[in-house]
Amino acid sequence: MAFVSVGQTPRLDIVPDMLSQLDLPIAATEFGGLDGLSDVEIAALTPRTSEQAIITRLADGSDIVLSKPRIAERMAAIVSRFAPYDFDLVVILSTGLFREFDSRCPTVNAQRAIESGILALASQGTAIGIVQPLAQQVYEVEVPALSAYRVLMSHASPGDRGALAEALVDLAESEIIVLNSVGYTEADRAMVARASGKPVVLARRIVAGAMRLLLDGRREVPRSYHASPILAERLQRLTPRERQVLSLAAEGLSNKAIGRQLGISPKTVEIHRSKVMSKMEVTSTGALIRLVVSAEHPGL
């Protein structure tokens, strides 16, 4: 598996935790958008006045704010160099990059995965509260697909309990809260859930769920899904390839893009998608995503 992150590697604050959530033997290789750059070159990636920002971490544990479009281009260049079968799975380890990555390996785009989860929840008429790691992201980040829904925004640095508590004031009218960065931890989720009394969606759990569906080539259902008997029983009906198509379709990928990642034709993808919808007993992609999100967050 390849993890592609915004900052410098290794990301000891994220990758080991995500691997621990998977019941599979995994050899992980990390690639960072800032790897190999000098201090001067990194400083040159500071956001210009007209550029959106993203926060990431350096190897020494300190945080740095970068130009989102320029670091995204560096990450896209890394992914474009991967040949088919170089990796069983590539994970774009950032929830702030609103772009596609041209990958020839099966890929989980963390932003697309969490965005699909938010859309599926919002479509139920639920008021969604989103916590971003940077204050400027509250004003910068616009998700056109969410324009028809009620979305409340606030900000807090991962691990900052005081800031997370303050963010809940802004999100008082929300029904579900989303911690929209892989930097947020299970401890952050538990604290926000206790303080708010509301269901809290953690980006890491959403991404881990997508990873499981793409990686698990065995017929048995991952143990983490046993808390959701309905989903576990329906997933048991799917072939390993159908689970892969399910995961990529849930990110909103076209049949052509899914086919490119899995090395199959768009027509074959279309057939698999039809079988997935039938076996999962749903009539829309949104309903399918809600099933998966709920399995990752029992009680949602």
Backbone as a ProteinNet text record, in pm:
[ID]
protein_1_A
[PRIMARY]
MAFVSVGQTPRLDIVPDMLSQLDLPIAATEFGGLDGLSDVEIAALTPRTSEQAIITRLADGSDIVLSKPRIAERMAAIVSRFAPYDFDLVVILSTGLFREFDSRCPTVNAQRAIESGILALASQGTAIGIVQPLAQQVYEVEVPALSAYRVLMSHASPGDRGALAEALVDLAESEIIVLNSVGYTEADRAMVARASGKPVVLARRIVAGAMRLLLDGRREVPRSYHASPILAERLQRLTPRERQVLSLAAEGLSNKAIGRQLGISPKTVEIHRSKVMSKMEVTSTGALIRLVVSAEHPGL
[TERTIARY]
83.5	0	87.8	46.5	117	29.8	86.8	20.6	86.9	8.9	61.2	4.7	92.5	47.4	100.8	47.2	81.9	220.9	256.1	380.1	498.1	575.3	691.7	657.8	724.9	703.5	824.4	801.8	679.5	578.1	448.7	341.6	307	389.3	370.7	244.3	188	65	-60.5	-46.8	-165.4	-153.7	-49.4	-41.5	-48	30.2	20.2	-121	-189.7	-326	-419.2	-406.9	-494.7	-466.3	-339.6	-306.3	-360.7	-364.3	-414.5	-563.3	-634.2	-777.1	-807.5	-704.8	-723.4	-673.4	-755.2	-719	-652.4	-543	-473.7	-323.2	-241.8	-97	-62.5	-7.2	15.2	159.5	220.4	351.2	325	348.6	316.5	440.2	426.9	530.6	470.5	542.8	490.3	562.6	485.3	535.8	479.8	566.1	520.8	544.3	450.3	463.7	583	632.9	748.6	877	869.9	990.3	1097.4	1220.7	1333.4	1351.3	1263.5	1275.5	1358.4	1429.7	1505.8	1412.2	1463.1	1383	1340.3	1428.8	1397.8	1286.8	1294	1192.6	1057	1058.3	933.7	874	959.6	912	848	896.4	842.1	699.6	655.4	520.6	420	463.5	370.2	260.1	133.7	24.8	41.6	17.2	10	-127.5	-142.6	-267.7	-389.8	-377.7	-492.6	-510.6	-422.5	-425.5	-492.2	-563.5	-619	-508.5	-533.1	-429.4	-467.2	-365.1	-383.3	-273.3	-306.5	-208.8	-160.6	-31.8	24.7	137.2	206.8	307.4	443.1	546.2	683.5	735.7	852.4	908.3	940.8	966.3	998	872.9	756.9	632.5	566	630.1	571.6	474.3	378.9	280.6	324.4	278.7	310.9	191	167.9	58	115.2	54.3	105.6	-0.3	46.3	-43.3	-111.9	-243.7	-316.8	-298.2	-314.5	-303.5	-163.7	-60.2	75.8	121	81.2	119	37.5	-85.3	-167.2	-103.1	-43.4	24.7	144.3	215.6	329.5	280.7	170.7	117.7	65.9	1	-48.8	66.3	179.6	296.4	348.9	344.9	388	299.2	166.8	72.4	83.5	107.5	113.4	230.6	331.4	447.9	424.4	317.7	291.1	240	301	256.4	152.1	68.8	-27.2	44.3	-13.5	39.4	161.5	202.4	306.7	256.6	127.1	66.3	-73.3	-113.6	-250.7	-348.5	-299.5	-385.6	-301.2	-350.7	-290	-390.6	-344.5	-432	-382.9	-468.6	-439.4	-479.7	-380.2	-404.5	-426.1	-527.3	-563.5	-709.9	-782.4	-923.6	-944.3	-839.1	-853.8	-829.2	-808	-771.8	-889.8	-955.5	-1074.2	-1031.8	-976.2	-932.7	-925.3	-921.2	-901.4	-751.5	-712.8	-574.4	-572	-492.3	-486.2	-404.1	-473	-405	-434.4	-331.6	-348.4	-353.2	-356	-374.1	-505.2	-569.9	-688.1	-651.8	-734.4	-698.7	-814.9	-783.6	-878.8	-837.4	-924.9	-903.7	-979	-904.5	-966.7	-1072.7	-1045.5	-1142	-1270.9	-1258.6	-1378	-1457	-1386.2	-1454.2	-1536	-1475.3	-1547.1	-1655.3	-1630	-1729.3	-1854.1	-1834	-1947.1	-2026.8	-1955.1	-2023.4	-2106.8	-2052.4	-2125.4	-2249	-2233.3	-2346.5	-2458.4	-2419.8	-2520	-2598.1	-2529.4	-2596.7	-2683.3	-2629.8	-2702.7	-2829.3	-2827.1	-2942.7	-3063.7	-3043	-3153.4	-3223.8	-3177	-3234.6	-3171	-3057.9	-2987.1	-2897.5	-2897.2	-2804.7	-2667.3	-2568.2	-2434.4	-2341.7	-2269.3	-2166.7	-2030.4	-1948.2	-1815.4	-1707.9	-1613.8	-1500.7	-1377.3	-1319.8	-1197.9	-1078.6	-959	-842.3	-793	-822.6	-775.5	-893.2	-875.8	-982	-1016	-913.9	-941.3	-1015.7	-1008.8	-1079.8	-1231.5	-1276.2	-1419.3	-1474.7	-1393.5	-1436.2	-1389.4	-1277.9	-1221.3	-1289	-1319.7	-1365.8	-1512.7	-1538.4	-1673.8	-1693.1	-1796.3	-1827.9	-1958.2	-1949.5	-2070.8	-2180.2	-2139.8	-2239.1	-2321.4	-2269.2	-2340.7	-2424.5	-2427	-2493.5	-2643.1	-2704.3	-2848	-2883.1	-2781.3	-2806.5	-2763.4	-2811.5	-2775.1	-2645	-2540	-2408	-2354.6	-2315.9	-2255.6	-2106.9	-2024.5	-1879.6	-1815	-1708.7	-1626.1	-1485.2	-1397.8	-1258.7	-1197.6	-1100.6	-1024.3	-907.4	-791.3	-676.1	-695.6	-654.7	-663.6	-591.2	-657.8	-597.5	-616.5	-669	-690.2	-830.1	-838.9	-968.7	-1045.1	-974.2	-1040.4	-1101.9	-1025.6	-1076.4	-1191.5	-1184.1	-1293.2	-1420.5	-1405.5	-1522	-1583	-1498.5	-1548.3	-1618.9	-1567.8	-1629.3	-1772.3	-1798.4	-1932.6	-2036.7	-1993.5	-2085.8	-2136.9	-2044.7	-2082.7	-2174	-2160.9	-2231.9	-2350	-2398.2	-2503.6	-2629.2	-2660.3	-2783.7	-2765.2	-2645.2	-2621.3	-2672.6	-2703.7	-2751.1	-2641.6	-2547.3	-2432.3	-2308.7	-2197.6	-2073.5	-1968.9	-1898.7	-1794.7	-1660	-1564.8	-1427.8	-1354.4	-1340.2	-1304.7	-1154.6	-1078.5	-935	-887	-795.7	-739.6	-648.8	-622.6	-543.2	-619.9	-753.4	-833.7	-827.3	-821.8	-803.8	-932.2	-927.4	-1040	-1065.9	-959.2	-976.2	-1052.2	-1021.7	-1095.3	-1243	-1269.1	-1408	-1484	-1422.2	-1489.3	-1517.7	-1422.3	-1440.4	-1555.7	-1559.9	-1664.6	-1800.8	-1804.4	-1930.5	-1983.3	-1894.2	-1937.2	-1986.8	-1912.3	-1945.5	-2071.9	-2096.3	-2211.1	-2334.1	-2312.6	-2423.1	-2476	-2395.2	-2438.3	-2345.8	-2394.2	-2306.9	-2193.3	-2073.2	-1956.8	-1889.2	-1875.5	-1812.7	-1664.9	-1579.8	-1434.7	-1380.4	-1304.6	-1252.8	-1170.7	-1091.2	-1007.7	-1091.8	-1206.1	-1291.2	-1348.8	-1388.9	-1443.2	-1337.6	-1216.5	-1108.2	-1071.8	-1065.8	-1034	-1139	-1266	-1371.6	-1354.5	-1319.5	-1295.6	-1175.8	-1073.4	-954.5	-989.2	-1070.5	-1107.2	-1179.2	-1275	-1351.9	-1263.8	-1162.9	-1076.1	-970.2	-926.6	-816	-859.1	-973.8	-1011.6	-1057.4	-967	-999.2	-1064.3	-1086.8	-1147.6	-1299.1	-1368.9	-1513.7	-1576.7	-1508.5	-1570.9	-1573.7	-1670.3	-1687.5	-1592.8	-1525.1	-1437.8	-1510.2	-1439.1	-1502	-1559.5	-1501.3	-1548.5	-1692.7	-1741.2	-1876.5	-1980.6	-1935.8	-2029.7	-2121.2	-2084.7	-2172.1	-2294.6	-2289.7	-2402.6	-2446.5	-2534.4	-2572	-2627.3	-2705.9	-2764.9	-2656.1	-2561.5	-2453.5	-2366	-2334.2	-2247.8	-2309.2	-2438.9	-2504.9	-2506.5	-2529.9	-2535.3	-2396.2	-2295.6	-2158.9	-2114.8	-2165	-2129.1	-2171.7	-2271.8	-2321.1	-2228.7	-2144.3	-2061.5	-1934.5	-1891.3	-1759.5	-1653.9	-1527	-1421.8	-1419.3	-1438.2	-1437.5	-1555.8	-1669.9	-1786.4	-1765.6	-1695.6	-1665.7	-1574.4	-1479.6	-1391.1	-1470.7	-1558.7	-1640.7	-1730.1	-1786.4	-1868.7	-1791.7	-1670.4	-1591.4	-1559.6	-1518.9	-1482.5	-1605.5	-1715.9	-1839.4	-1888	-1865.4	-1907.7	-1831.8	-1714.7	-1638.7	-1685.2	-1780	-1831.6	-1753.9	-1668.4	-1589.8	-1677.5	-1643.3	-1714.5	-1675	-1755.7	-1722.2	-1585.8	-1554.3	-1425.7	-1310.7	-1324	-1217.7	-1201.1	-1313.4	-1306	-1237.6	-1276.1	-1215.6	-1066.5	-1021.6	-878.3	-803.5	-860.4	-793.3	-792	-897.7	-908.2	-863.7	-831.9	-785.1	-894.4	-1018.2	-1130.5	-1202.4	-1291.9	-1358.9	-1472.4	-1508.2	-1622.4	-1751.6	-1769.6	-1889.4	-1893.1	-1778.1	-1771	-1800.6	-1750.2	-1779	-1929.5	-1993.2	-2138.3	-2214.4	-2171.8	-2235.4	-2215.9	-2093.8	-2065.5	-2148.7	-2159.6	-2236.1	-2382	-2437.9	-2576.5	-2595.9	-2500.8	-2509.1	-2493.3	-2404.9	-2384.8	-2513.9	-2578.3	-2701	-2808.9	-2816.6	-2917.1	-2888.1	-2765	-2729.5	-2735	-2705	-2708.7	-2849.4	-2943.5	-3085.1	-3103.8	-3038.1	-3053.1	-3085.1	-3147.2	-3185.4	-3103.5	-3012.5	-2930.1	-2793.1	-2695.3	-2560.7	-2560.7	-2644.6	-2651.4	-2692.9	-2792.3	-2836.9	-2727.1	-2651.5	-2540.4	-2433.3	-2400.2	-2297.9	-2342.4	-2471.3	-2520.5	-2504.2	-2523.3	-2504.2	-2359.2	-2264.8	-2122.4	-2078.9	-2122.6	-2086.4	-2140	-2261.8	-2322.1	-2245.9	-2192.4	-2116	-1986.6	-1927	-1803.9	-1831.5	-1956.7	-1993.5	-2122	-2115.9	-2234.9	-2310.9	-2443.8	-2524.3	-2555.1	-2493.5	-2518.5	-2659.6
-118.3	0	124.3	225.9	353.9	459.7	531.3	646.8	772.2	859.7	984	1098.9	1167.9	1274	1409	1515.8	1651.3	1691.2	1654.1	1702.7	1610.1	1593.3	1506.5	1372.6	1269.8	1136.3	1096.2	999.3	921.9	998.6	971.1	1031.2	935.8	940.4	850.4	883.1	1001.7	1040.9	987.4	935.1	890.4	746.3	716.1	588.6	467	460.2	341.6	319.9	429.7	417.3	361.7	408.4	360.2	213.8	175.2	35.2	-56.3	-5.5	-87.1	-116.7	-37.8	-59	-165.7	-212.3	-310.6	-446.9	-546.9	-682.2	-754	-695.7	-749.4	-727.2	-817.6	-795.2	-694.4	-580.4	-471.8	-422.7	-409.8	-344.7	-203.9	-103.9	34.6	112.2	188.5	280.5	420.4	518	653.7	748.2	839.3	942.9	1076.4	1175.4	1306.1	1414	1507.5	1616.3	1705.6	1705.5	1787.9	1707.2	1577.5	1494.5	1539.1	1549.5	1584.1	1731.4	1815.9	1959.9	2025.4	2128.8	2206.4	2301.1	2362.3	2459	2575.9	2617	2728.2	2688.5	2567	2520.4	2504.1	2459.1	2446	2583.7	2678.5	2814.9	2877.6	2837.9	2893.2	2845.6	2743.6	2691	2756.9	2861.6	2938	2996	2993	3042.2	3188.8	3218.2	3356.8	3412.3	3541.4	3607	3543.4	3502.8	3450.5	3299.6	3232.6	3087.2	3035.1	2923.4	2856.6	2783.3	2760.6	2703.3	2564.1	2489.4	2359.1	2343.4	2280.5	2261.8	2118.1	2099.5	1965.8	1964.3	1852.9	1835.3	1801.9	1860.5	1830.4	1711.7	1660.6	1543.5	1568.6	1694.8	1724.7	1741.6	1720.8	1729.1	1865	1965	2098.7	2108.3	2199.6	2219.6	2331.7	2322.7	2424.8	2443.6	2567.8	2599.7	2617.7	2549.2	2547.9	2594.3	2625.6	2654.4	2525.3	2523	2401	2361.4	2452.6	2408.7	2361.5	2426.7	2387.8	2257.5	2232.7	2105.1	1991.5	2022.3	1920.4	1875.7	1969.7	1934.1	1843.3	1868.4	1783.2	1642	1633.1	1501.3	1428.4	1501.6	1440.2	1383.9	1454.9	1406.8	1276.6	1265.2	1141.3	1025.3	1045.2	939	899.3	995.7	966.5	876	869.2	784.3	637.9	607.9	469.7	391.9	277.9	191.3	93.4	38.9	-62.5	-175.8	-218.8	-328.8	-290.7	-162.9	-120.9	-136.8	-105.5	-114.3	-174.5	-247.5	-298.6	-186.1	-81.5	31	155.3	269.2	400.4	482.1	546.5	629.3	773.4	863.3	1007.1	1055.7	1079.7	1099.5	1246.1	1306.8	1444.5	1465.4	1533.3	1561.7	1704.9	1771.2	1909.6	1933.8	1827.7	1844.3	1807.5	1909.7	1889.5	1871.5	1755.7	1728.4	1578.4	1538	1397.6	1371.3	1247.3	1206.1	1095.6	1115.3	1020.6	900.4	798.6	681.7	558.3	475.5	348.5	231.5	264	164.1	195	95.5	124.6	230.7	333.4	449.9	495.4	526.4	592.4	738.8	826.5	970.5	1013.7	1045.4	1072.8	1182.5	1286.8	1395.7	1347.8	1271.1	1221.9	1127.2	1045.1	949.8	1021.1	1119.9	1190.8	1279.6	1339	1423.6	1342.7	1221.1	1135.1	1101.3	1077.3	1048.7	1166.1	1287.1	1407.8	1426.4	1407.9	1424	1324.5	1201.5	1099.4	1132.9	1186.8	1224.3	1348.7	1447.9	1572.8	1550.9	1454.8	1431.5	1380.6	1339.4	1295.5	1413.9	1535.8	1653.4	1688.7	1625.2	1647.5	1769.5	1851.7	1965.7	1913.4	1937.5	1884.8	1994.1	1964.4	2055.2	2002.8	2085.6	2043	2121.5	2050.4	2113.6	2100.2	2214.7	2219.6	2248.9	2208.1	2234.9	2378.7	2456.1	2593.9	2690.6	2806.8	2907.8	2953.2	2977.1	3027.6	2926.8	2797.5	2696.8	2709.4	2770.1	2791.8	2880.4	2973.4	3068.1	3026.7	2953.8	2916.9	2795.5	2696.9	2568.7	2575.5	2557.6	2552.3	2419.8	2348.9	2222.6	2241	2265.5	2292.2	2188.2	2063.4	1956.8	1971.5	2049	2067.1	2194.2	2268.9	2399.8	2391.6	2276.7	2263.4	2221.5	2195.8	2143.2	2241.7	2217.1	2302.7	2252.5	2330.4	2293.6	2407.6	2376.7	2473.5	2443.9	2548.1	2529.9	2594.5	2530.4	2590.4	2533.5	2566.6	2520.7	2492.4	2402.4	2369.6	2282.1	2306.7	2222.5	2084.4	1978.9	1844.9	1839.2	1777.2	1763.2	1881.1	1992.5	2112.1	2105.1	2053.6	2030.1	2161	2267.6	2396.1	2448.2	2440.4	2488.9	2402.3	2271.5	2183.5	2216.5	2247.4	2285.2	2415.2	2511.6	2638.2	2617.1	2524.6	2497.1	2446.5	2376	2321.5	2431.4	2547.9	2660.9	2701.5	2707	2742.1	2636.8	2513	2400.9	2354	2441	2401.8	2350.8	2402.5	2363.9	2243.2	2190.3	2073.9	1947.7	1847.7	1719.6	1613.5	1628.3	1539	1625.6	1589	1666.2	1582.4	1644.9	1578	1642.6	1562.8	1610.9	1588.4	1696.4	1685.1	1695.4	1609.9	1599.5	1467	1402.1	1277.3	1304.2	1432.3	1467.3	1449.1	1451.6	1430.2	1283.1	1261.2	1126.1	1072	945.5	884.8	955.6	1002.7	1078.2	1208.9	1275	1396.8	1364.4	1255.1	1217.1	1189.6	1113.4	1079.1	1203.2	1296.3	1418.3	1501.9	1519.4	1599	1531.6	1399.1	1326.4	1343.3	1334.4	1351.3	1493.1	1591	1730.8	1775.2	1721.6	1765.6	1678.6	1551.8	1457.6	1419.2	1443.1	1416.1	1313.4	1247.1	1156.8	1236.8	1181.3	1249.2	1155.7	1203.9	1127.1	1163	1060.7	1079.9	1043.8	1137	1113.3	985.2	957.7	836.5	710.4	707.5	588.9	572	682.8	675.8	622.9	676.3	634.3	488.8	448.2	309.2	214.3	256	172.6	153	261.7	251.8	161.5	171.5	87.6	-59.4	-90.5	-230	-290.5	-215.3	-268.1	-294.3	-210.2	-225.6	-333.3	-353.2	-445.2	-587.1	-600.8	-732.2	-823.3	-909.6	-1001.2	-1129.2	-1143	-1264.7	-1252.7	-1363.4	-1360.1	-1320.3	-1346.8	-1312.1	-1161	-1114.5	-971.8	-927.5	-811.4	-760.8	-754.4	-790.9	-797.9	-664.5	-554.2	-422.8	-397	-470.7	-449.1	-533.3	-617.8	-704.8	-627.5	-501.5	-418.9	-375	-391.9	-358	-484.8	-565.7	-695.9	-685.7	-580.5	-566.2	-548.4	-456.1	-433.4	-556.6	-621.9	-739.8	-848.8	-871	-975.7	-941.7	-813.8	-774	-773.3	-730.2	-733.1	-875.8	-970.2	-1110.4	-1159.3	-1093.9	-1135.1	-1091.4	-992.8	-934.9	-1014.4	-1017.7	-1072.1	-968.1	-1009.5	-910.6	-796.3	-826.3	-721.2	-626.7	-680.3	-594.9	-502.6	-549.4	-461.3	-347	-377.4	-272.5	-168.3	-214.5	-122.2	-40.7	-104.2	-33.2	83.3	55.8	158.8	275.3	247.9	353.8	429	359.1	425.3	519.5	480.9	564.1	696.1	701	826	913.2	864.4	943.5	927.3	825.8	806	754.9	795.8	748.3	604.3	537.6	400.4	394.3	495.8	499.5	509.1	596.4	612.7	486.8	423.2	298.6	190.4	181.1	81.5	100.1	226.1	253.3	205.6	228.6	187.7	36.3	-30.3	-174.4	-257.5	-190.2	-262.5	-340.2	-286.7	-351.1	-246.2	-290.5	-198.2	-123.7	-4	68.6	-12.7	-91.9	-175	-279.1	-337.2	-435	-368.7	-245.5	-169.8	-148.1	-112.9	-88.2	-212.7	-328.8	-455.2	-480	-458.2	-476.8	-381.5	-255.3	-156.4	-198.9	-249.9	-294.4	-409.6	-502	-615.3	-569.5	-472.7	-420.1	-359.8	-276.2	-210.9	-314.2	-417.9	-521.8	-602	-645.7	-728.4	-650.3	-520.2	-438.4	-386.1	-413.3	-376.9	-226.3	-149.2	-3.6	44.9	161.9	217.2	338.8	381.7	499	482.8	552.6	551.6	612.9	716.8	780.4	684.1	600.3	501.3	399.9	364.8	271.7	330.2	455.6	521.3	532.7	563.1	574.6	443	330.7	201.2	183.8	220.7	203.3	299.3	426.4	524.9	481.9	431.6	389.2	271.6	184.4	71.2	116.7	222.3	275.7	356.2	398.9	481.3	427	315.4	257.3	362.8	363.3	461.2	584.3	596.2	714	708.9
0	0	0	-75.1	-77.2	-11.2	85.5	144.7	88.8	27.3	-28	55	127.8	217.5	171.8	231.2	190.3	237.4	360.9	421.4	403.7	512.7	510.1	575	531.3	586.4	671.2	763.1	785.9	869.3	845.9	925.3	1039.2	1142.9	1256.5	1335.2	1312.3	1382.3	1315.3	1193.4	1119.3	1069.9	995.2	924.1	1016.6	1126	1212.7	1267.3	1302.6	1353.9	1247.6	1124.7	1018.5	986.3	988.7	961.8	1070.5	1194.9	1305.5	1292.1	1210.7	1192	1087.4	1017.6	911.1	956.7	941	980.1	863	813.5	696.9	711.6	658.3	657.4	548.3	587	491.4	497.7	381.5	369.8	317.5	401.4	366.2	324.1	216.2	171.3	171	226.6	235.4	139.5	82.6	-5.8	41.1	57.1	102.3	-0.7	-9.9	-105.8	-78.7	45.2	80.6	92.2	73.7	86.4	-12.7	35.6	-50.6	-75.9	-23.7	-44.9	64.7	27.8	124.5	199.4	306	381.1	292.3	204.3	113.9	17.3	-35.7	-129.5	-60.4	64.5	139.6	167.1	205.3	233.1	109.4	-7.8	-132.4	-159.6	-86.8	-104.7	-9.8	61.6	145.1	57.5	103.4	18.2	-20.5	-147.9	-192.7	-157	-173.4	-133.2	-198.3	-322.2	-397	-382.9	-307.6	-301.5	-175	-188.9	-72.7	2.1	132.3	218.5	267.3	302.5	365.2	469.8	581.8	688.5	688.3	715.8	721.4	824.2	832.8	936.5	875.7	935.8	896.9	977.8	937.3	1003.2	1149.7	1186.2	1325.9	1413	1355.2	1430.4	1428.2	1370.5	1364.6	1246.4	1258.1	1152.4	1058.7	934.3	835.4	743.6	701.8	610.7	470.6	373.7	236.8	137.1	17.3	-93.8	-135.8	-126.6	-160.4	-307.6	-404.2	-544.1	-580.8	-525	-565.6	-500.7	-376.1	-315.2	-375.7	-418.6	-484.1	-615.5	-688.2	-812.5	-785	-677.3	-642.9	-610.1	-536.1	-501.5	-625.4	-715.3	-839	-921.8	-921.1	-995.8	-936.3	-802.5	-737.4	-780.9	-774.1	-807.1	-953.9	-1040.6	-1184.1	-1220	-1133	-1160	-1124.4	-1050.4	-1012.1	-1132.7	-1158	-1267	-1214.7	-1305.3	-1261.4	-1188.2	-1078.2	-997.3	-914	-917.1	-823.2	-679.7	-661.4	-529.4	-541.5	-440.3	-435.7	-405.7	-338.7	-305.6	-282.3	-332.5	-307.6	-227.3	-120.1	-37.2	-42.2	-92.3	-89.7	48.5	133.1	275.8	309.6	246.8	279.5	247.1	337	311.3	265.3	219.7	177.3	30.5	-46.9	-187.2	-276.9	-331.8	-414.7	-560.2	-590.5	-726.9	-745.7	-871.7	-904.3	-917.7	-893.3	-911	-1014.9	-1118.8	-1229.6	-1186	-1137.3	-1082.2	-1165.2	-1182.7	-1252	-1154	-1023.9	-918.8	-846.3	-786.2	-704.1	-599.8	-587.1	-506.2	-419	-293.8	-204.4	-194.9	-240.1	-226.9	-101	5.3	134.7	124.8	47	34.5	-30.4	-136.4	-205	-115.7	-38.9	48.6	155.4	222	327.5	268	151.1	85.1	49.8	0.6	-32.1	92.6	204.1	329.3	376.6	366.8	407.7	320.7	189.7	98.4	129.1	157.5	185.8	311.8	411.9	536.2	516.3	443.4	422.1	341	251.1	164.7	241.4	365.9	449.7	516.7	488.1	549.7	681.4	708.7	834.3	824.3	929.1	934.8	973.5	888.6	908.2	961.6	1067.4	1118.9	1080.9	1015.6	969.9	1043.2	1101.8	1169.7	1081.1	1042.5	962	1053.1	1014.5	1099.1	1096.1	989	976.1	970.7	1034.8	1035	893.7	809	674.8	588.4	625.1	546.8	562.2	671.5	690.1	578.4	531.9	428.7	289.1	284.1	154.6	93	178.1	127	88.2	-38.9	-90.1	-162.8	-124.3	-188.9	-266.2	-397.9	-477	-457	-439.8	-425.4	-297.7	-200.5	-74	-70.9	-180.5	-181.3	-151.9	-180.2	-159.4	-16.9	65.2	198.7	307.4	427.3	539.4	600.3	587	638.2	724	845.8	936.8	946.3	952.2	951	1072.7	1123.3	1227.9	1211.6	1306	1293.9	1430.7	1430.6	1551.3	1510.2	1567.6	1538.1	1599.1	1529.5	1587.8	1722.3	1819.8	1951.3	2044.1	1993.2	2074.9	2136.3	2257.4	2321.1	2341	2378.4	2398.3	2270.6	2161.1	2032.6	1983.2	2006.7	1966.2	2043.8	2172.1	2252.7	2201.3	2163.2	2108.6	1975.2	1895.3	1765.1	1781.1	1890	1911.6	1929.6	1975.5	1987.8	1850	1752.9	1615.4	1552.3	1599.3	1536.8	1621.1	1709.3	1803.4	1734.2	1616.6	1547.9	1455.3	1449	1363.9	1432.3	1351	1403.3	1400.8	1309.2	1298.2	1277.2	1340.5	1329.1	1256.2	1162.8	1085.4	1117.9	1164.8	1185.5	1054.5	975.9	835.3	808.5	873.5	846.3	903.2	831.3	884.2	1003.2	1031	1148.8	1278.1	1272.6	1393.5	1433.8	1563.7	1616.7	1678.9	1715.6	1785.1	1917.6	1984	2108.8	2083.3	1971	1934.5	1912.1	1839.9	1811.2	1940.1	2031.7	2156.6	2240.7	2244.3	2322.7	2267.3	2133.4	2071.2	2089.2	2079.5	2097.5	2239.4	2337.6	2477.3	2502.8	2451.7	2479.2	2407.4	2288.6	2208.2	2225.9	2262.6	2269.1	2132.2	2027.6	1889.9	1824.2	1719.4	1643.8	1578.5	1581	1524.3	1423.5	1301.1	1193.9	1187.3	1192.2	1189.7	1052.7	993	857.5	850.2	954	950	936.8	1003	995.3	854.8	793.5	657.9	561.5	572.3	482.8	508.2	635.3	667.7	611.2	614	557.5	408.3	337.9	193.4	164.6	247.6	230.4	247.5	348.2	373.2	253	197.4	85.2	-36.9	-56.6	-173.1	-154	-29.4	-3.7	26.9	90.8	142	29.6	-15.7	-124.6	-77.8	53	104.9	100.9	101.9	93.6	226.5	341.5	468.1	486.5	561.8	585.4	695.4	679.7	785.1	918.9	1027.1	1158.9	1204.4	1158.5	1201.6	1158.8	1057.2	1009.1	1084.2	1176.3	1244.7	1338.6	1371.6	1454.5	1375.4	1243.6	1157.5	1085	1146.9	1088.1	946.8	920	786.8	682.1	708.9	613.1	599.7	711.2	707.7	620.2	635.9	558.1	409.8	377.7	236.6	173.9	248.2	194.7	166	245.5	226	88.5	29.5	-101.9	-215.3	-189	-294.9	-317.4	-441.8	-473.1	-435.2	-421.8	-393.3	-495.1	-624	-726.9	-708.5	-672.2	-650.1	-531.1	-428.7	-315	-358.9	-446.1	-496.6	-574.9	-661.4	-739.6	-647.8	-544.5	-446.9	-385.8	-339.7	-272.3	-365.1	-487.5	-581.9	-630.5	-648.2	-689.5	-580	-455	-342.6	-337.1	-399.4	-406.8	-523	-601	-711.7	-840.9	-849.9	-971.8	-1085.7	-1206.1	-1324.4	-1353.6	-1436.9	-1475.6	-1544	-1623.5	-1693	-1594.4	-1493.3	-1393.8	-1309.1	-1273.4	-1196.2	-1278.4	-1405	-1492.6	-1507.2	-1513.1	-1526.2	-1403.1	-1285.8	-1162.2	-1143.2	-1187.9	-1166.3	-1286.4	-1397.1	-1514.9	-1585	-1582.8	-1649.7	-1735.3	-1823.1	-1912.8	-1840.9	-1888.7	-1830.8	-1835.1	-1941.4	-1951.9	-1840.5	-1810.8	-1702.1	-1568.8	-1551.4	-1429.1	-1415.9	-1526.5	-1525	-1478.8	-1526.3	-1487.4	-1337.6	-1290.1	-1147.3	-1061.8	-1105	-1027.6	-1015.9	-1123.5	-1121.6	-1023.3	-1022.1	-929.9	-785.1	-762.5	-627	-574.2	-653.2	-609	-578	-660.6	-639.8	-513	-497.2	-381.9	-250.6	-256.2	-135	-105	-195.9	-179.2	-159.4	-244.5	-240.6	-381.8	-389.1	-519.1	-557.6	-467.9	-497.9	-435.3	-493.9	-436.7	-297.8	-276.6	-146.1	-36.9	-65.5	32.6	60.9	-42.6	-26.6	65.4	44.1	125	270.4	291	428.2	503.7	436.5	499.9	547.1	460.1	491.5	601.1	591.4	694.3	829.9	832.9	959.4	1020.3	935.9	987.2	1054.6	1001.6	1060.4	1187.1	1204.5	1319.6	1380	1456	1517.6	1598.9	1582.3	1653.7	1572.7	1452.6	1368.2	1310.6
[MASK]
++++++++++++++++++++++++++++++++++++++++++++++++++++++++++++++++++++++++++++++++++++++++++++++++++++++++++++++++++++++++++++++++++++++++++++++++++++++++++++++++++++++++++++++++++++++++++++++++++++++++++++++++++++++++++++++++++++++++++++++++++++++++++++++++++++++++++++++++++++++++++++++++++++++++++++

